[in-house]
Amino acid sequence: MGFGGISMPQLLIVLAIILLLFGTKRLGSIGEDLGGALKGFRKAIKDDEPAEKS
């Protein structure tokens, strides 16, 4: 059994369909955008935390 009841062949079929729909270039740019958003989110959380008192 795979992820949440999805077997490996089913997961590969879904990934192949996603690649066909979006293409590799578009998926790459989506990945970069998502990574940048996550990086900004983490930085904002880190900056927002109150400084520790010594």
The first five atom37 places (N, CA, C, CB, O) and aatype in JSON, in Angstrom:
{
  "aatype": [12, 7, 13, 7, 7, 9, 15, 12, 14, 5, 10, 10, 9, 19, 10, 0, 9, 9, 10, 10, 10, 13, 7, 16, 11, 1, 10, 7, 15, 9, 7, 6, 3, 10, 7, 7, 0, 10, 11, 7, 13, 1, 11, 0, 9, 11, 3, 3, 6, 14, 0, 6, 11, 15],
  "atom_mask": [
    [1, 1, 1, 1, 1],
    [1, 1, 1, 0, 1],
    [1, 1, 1, 1, 1],
    [1, 1, 1, 0, 1],
    [1, 1, 1, 0, 1],
    [1, 1, 1, 1, 1],
    [1, 1, 1, 1, 1],
    [1, 1, 1, 1, 1],
    [1, 1, 1, 1, 1],
    [1, 1, 1, 1, 1],
    [1, 1, 1, 1, 1],
    [1, 1, 1, 1, 1],
    [1, 1, 1, 1, 1],
    [1, 1, 1, 1, 1],
    [1, 1, 1, 1, 1],
    [1, 1, 1, 1, 1],
    [1, 1, 1, 1, 1],
    [1, 1, 1, 1, 1],
    [1, 1, 1, 1, 1],
    [1, 1, 1, 1, 1],
    [1, 1, 1, 1, 1],
    [1, 1, 1, 1, 1],
    [1, 1, 1, 0, 1],
    [1, 1, 1, 1, 1],
    [1, 1, 1, 1, 1],
    [1, 1, 1, 1, 1],
    [1, 1, 1, 1, 1],
    [1, 1, 1, 0, 1],
    [1, 1, 1, 1, 1],
    [1, 1, 1, 1, 1],
    [1, 1, 1, 0, 1],
    [1, 1, 1, 1, 1],
    [1, 1, 1, 1, 1],
    [1, 1, 1, 1, 1],
    [1, 1, 1, 0, 1],
    [1, 1, 1, 0, 1],
    [1, 1, 1, 1, 1],
    [1, 1, 1, 1, 1],
    [1, 1, 1, 1, 1],
    [1, 1, 1, 0, 1],
    [1, 1, 1, 1, 1],
    [1, 1, 1, 1, 1],
    [1, 1, 1, 1, 1],
    [1, 1, 1, 1, 1],
    [1, 1, 1, 1, 1],
    [1, 1, 1, 1, 1],
    [1, 1, 1, 1, 1],
    [1, 1, 1, 1, 1],
    [1, 1, 1, 1, 1],
    [1, 1, 1, 1, 1],
    [1, 1, 1, 1, 1],
    [1, 1, 1, 1, 1],
    [1, 1, 1, 1, 1],
    [1, 1, 1, 1, 1]
  ],
  "atom_positions": [
    [[0.85, -1.18, 0.0], [0.0, 0.0, 0.0], [0.89, 1.24, 0.0], [-0.96, 0.0, 1.22], [1.95, 1.24, 0.62]],
    [[0.46, 2.27, -0.69], [1.24, 3.49, -0.82], [0.77, 4.59, 0.12], [0.0, 0.0, 0.0], [0.5, 4.35, 1.29]],
    [[0.67, 5.77, -0.42], [0.29, 6.95, 0.35], [-1.22, 7.05, 0.45], [0.87, 8.21, -0.29], [-1.89, 7.31, -0.54]],
    [[-1.77, 6.84, 1.64], [-3.2, 7.0, 1.86], [-4.06, 6.07, 1.01], [0.0, 0.0, 0.0], [-5.15, 6.46, 0.6]],
    [[-3.59, 4.87, 0.74], [-4.37, 3.92, -0.04], [-4.13, 4.02, -1.54], [0.0, 0.0, 0.0], [-4.77, 3.31, -2.31]],
    [[-3.2, 4.89, -1.97], [-2.87, 5.01, -3.39], [-1.64, 4.14, -3.64], [-2.61, 6.51, -3.81], [-0.61, 4.33, -3.01]],
    [[-1.76, 3.2, -4.55], [-0.63, 2.32, -4.85], [0.37, 3.04, -5.76], [-1.12, 1.01, -5.51], [0.06, 4.08, -6.34]],
    [[1.55, 2.48, -5.86], [2.62, 3.08, -6.66], [2.25, 3.23, -8.14], [3.89, 2.25, -6.53], [2.5, 4.3, -8.7]],
    [[1.65, 2.22, -8.79], [1.26, 2.42, -10.19], [0.24, 3.56, -10.38], [0.68, 1.12, -10.75], [0.33, 4.32, -11.34]],
    [[-0.7, 3.67, -9.47], [-1.68, 4.75, -9.56], [-1.01, 6.11, -9.39], [-2.78, 4.57, -8.51], [-1.35, 7.06, -10.09]],
    [[-0.06, 6.2, -8.48], [0.67, 7.44, -8.25], [1.48, 7.83, -9.49], [1.59, 7.31, -7.03], [1.53, 9.0, -9.85]],
    [[2.1, 6.85, -10.14], [2.86, 7.13, -11.35], [1.97, 7.59, -12.5], [3.64, 5.88, -11.78], [2.36, 8.46, -13.27]],
    [[0.78, 7.03, -12.6], [-0.16, 7.45, -13.64], [-0.6, 8.89, -13.41], [-1.39, 6.52, -13.66], [-0.67, 9.68, -14.35]],
    [[-0.89, 9.24, -12.16], [-1.29, 10.61, -11.83], [-0.15, 11.58, -12.15], [-1.68, 10.73, -10.33], [-0.39, 12.64, -12.73]],
    [[1.08, 11.23, -11.79], [2.23, 12.09, -12.09], [2.43, 12.25, -13.59], [3.49, 11.51, -11.46], [2.77, 13.34, -14.06]],
    [[2.23, 11.18, -14.35], [2.35, 11.26, -15.81], [1.3, 12.18, -16.4], [2.24, 9.87, -16.44], [1.58, 12.95, -17.32]],
    [[0.08, 12.11, -15.89], [-0.99, 12.99, -16.38], [-0.68, 14.44, -16.05], [-2.35, 12.59, -15.75], [-0.9, 15.32, -16.88]],
    [[-0.16, 14.69, -14.86], [0.21, 16.06, -14.47], [1.31, 16.58, -15.39], [0.67, 16.11, -13.0], [1.27, 17.74, -15.81]],
    [[2.29, 15.74, -15.7], [3.35, 16.15, -16.61], [2.81, 16.47, -18.0], [4.42, 15.07, -16.71], [3.25, 17.43, -18.64]],
    [[1.86, 15.67, -18.47], [1.27, 15.91, -19.78], [0.47, 17.21, -19.8], [0.37, 14.74, -20.19], [0.5, 17.95, -20.78]],
    [[-0.24, 17.49, -18.71], [-1.07, 18.69, -18.66], [-0.25, 19.97, -18.55], [-2.03, 18.59, -17.49], [-0.52, 20.95, -19.25]],
    [[0.75, 19.96, -17.69], [1.48, 21.19, -17.41], [2.81, 21.3, -18.12], [1.7, 21.3, -15.95], [3.27, 22.42, -18.39]],
    [[3.44, 20.2, -18.43], [4.75, 20.24, -19.05], [5.84, 20.46, -18.02], [0.0, 0.0, 0.0], [5.57, 20.93, -16.91]],
    [[7.07, 20.13, -18.39], [8.16, 20.19, -17.42], [8.58, 21.63, -17.11], [9.36, 19.42, -17.95], [8.92, 21.93, -15.97]],
    [[8.55, 22.52, -18.1], [8.95, 23.91, -17.85], [8.0, 24.59, -16.89], [9.01, 24.69, -19.17], [8.42, 25.28, -15.96]],
    [[6.71, 24.39, -17.11], [5.72, 25.03, -16.25], [5.77, 24.45, -14.84], [4.32, 24.86, -16.84], [5.62, 25.19, -13.86]],
    [[5.98, 23.14, -14.71], [6.1, 22.53, -13.39], [7.33, 23.05, -12.67], [6.16, 21.0, -13.51], [7.3, 23.25, -11.46]],
    [[8.41, 23.27, -13.42], [9.62, 23.83, -12.81], [9.39, 25.22, -12.27], [0.0, 0.0, 0.0], [9.84, 25.55, -11.17]],
    [[8.69, 26.05, -13.04], [8.42, 27.41, -12.56], [7.45, 27.4, -11.39], [7.87, 28.27, -13.7], [7.56, 28.22, -10.48]],
    [[6.49, 26.48, -11.4], [5.57, 26.35, -10.26], [6.35, 25.94, -9.03], [4.44, 25.32, -10.57], [6.11, 26.46, -7.94]],
    [[7.29, 25.02, -9.18], [8.13, 24.59, -8.06], [8.97, 25.72, -7.51], [0.0, 0.0, 0.0], [9.1, 25.86, -6.3]],
    [[9.56, 26.54, -8.41], [10.35, 27.68, -7.96], [9.49, 28.69, -7.22], [11.03, 28.36, -9.15], [9.9, 29.21, -6.18]],
    [[8.3, 28.97, -7.74], [7.4, 29.91, -7.08], [6.98, 29.41, -5.71], [6.17, 30.16, -7.95], [6.93, 30.17, -4.74]],
    [[6.67, 28.13, -5.63], [6.27, 27.54, -4.35], [7.42, 27.57, -3.36], [5.79, 26.09, -4.56], [7.22, 27.87, -2.18]],
    [[8.63, 27.26, -3.82], [9.8, 27.31, -2.96], [10.08, 28.71, -2.45], [0.0, 0.0, 0.0], [10.4, 28.9, -1.28]],
    [[9.95, 29.71, -3.33], [10.15, 31.1, -2.92], [9.11, 31.54, -1.91], [0.0, 0.0, 0.0], [9.42, 32.26, -0.96]],
    [[7.87, 31.11, -2.12], [6.81, 31.47, -1.18], [7.05, 30.84, 0.19], [5.44, 31.03, -1.73], [6.86, 31.48, 1.22]],
    [[7.48, 29.58, 0.2], [7.79, 28.9, 1.46], [8.96, 29.58, 2.18], [8.12, 27.42, 1.22], [8.94, 29.75, 3.4]],
    [[9.96, 29.96, 1.41], [11.13, 30.63, 1.99], [10.72, 31.96, 2.62], [12.22, 30.85, 0.92], [11.14, 32.29, 3.73]],
    [[9.89, 32.72, 1.91], [9.4, 33.99, 2.45], [8.53, 33.8, 3.68], [0.0, 0.0, 0.0], [8.61, 34.58, 4.62]],
    [[7.72, 32.76, 3.67], [6.85, 32.46, 4.81], [7.69, 32.11, 6.04], [5.89, 31.3, 4.47], [7.41, 32.6, 7.13]],
    [[8.7, 31.28, 5.85], [9.57, 30.9, 6.97], [10.31, 32.12, 7.52], [10.58, 29.83, 6.53], [10.46, 32.27, 8.73]],
    [[10.78, 32.99, 6.61], [11.49, 34.19, 7.04], [10.57, 35.1, 7.82], [12.08, 34.94, 5.83], [10.98, 35.67, 8.83]],
    [[9.33, 35.25, 7.37], [8.37, 36.1, 8.06], [8.05, 35.56, 9.45], [7.09, 36.23, 7.24], [7.93, 36.33, 10.4]],
    [[7.93, 34.24, 9.57], [7.66, 33.63, 10.88], [8.88, 33.84, 11.79], [7.33, 32.11, 10.74], [8.73, 34.16, 12.97]],
    [[10.06, 33.66, 11.25], [11.29, 33.82, 12.04], [11.44, 35.26, 12.52], [12.52, 33.4, 11.2], [11.82, 35.5, 13.66]],
    [[11.15, 36.22, 11.64], [11.26, 37.63, 12.01], [10.19, 38.05, 12.99], [11.18, 38.5, 10.77], [10.38, 38.99, 13.76]],
    [[9.06, 37.37, 12.96], [7.92, 37.73, 13.8], [8.05, 37.2, 15.23], [6.64, 37.21, 13.19], [7.39, 37.71, 16.14]],
    [[8.91, 36.18, 15.44], [9.05, 35.6, 16.77], [9.69, 36.63, 17.71], [9.91, 34.3, 16.72], [10.64, 37.31, 17.32]],
    [[9.18, 36.74, 18.93], [9.77, 37.68, 19.88], [11.16, 37.22, 20.3], [8.87, 37.84, 21.1], [11.43, 36.02, 20.38]],
    [[12.01, 38.17, 20.57], [13.38, 37.85, 20.98], [13.36, 37.19, 22.36], [14.27, 39.13, 20.99], [12.58, 37.58, 23.24]],
    [[14.21, 36.21, 22.54], [14.27, 35.51, 23.83], [14.92, 36.4, 24.86], [15.05, 34.19, 23.7], [15.89, 37.1, 24.58]],
    [[14.37, 36.36, 26.06], [14.94, 37.15, 27.16], [16.02, 36.34, 27.85], [13.85, 37.57, 28.16], [15.83, 35.16, 28.15]],
    [[17.14, 36.97, 28.11], [18.24, 36.27, 28.79], [18.22, 36.51, 30.26], [19.58, 36.68, 28.22], [19.08, 36.0, 30.98]]
  ]
}
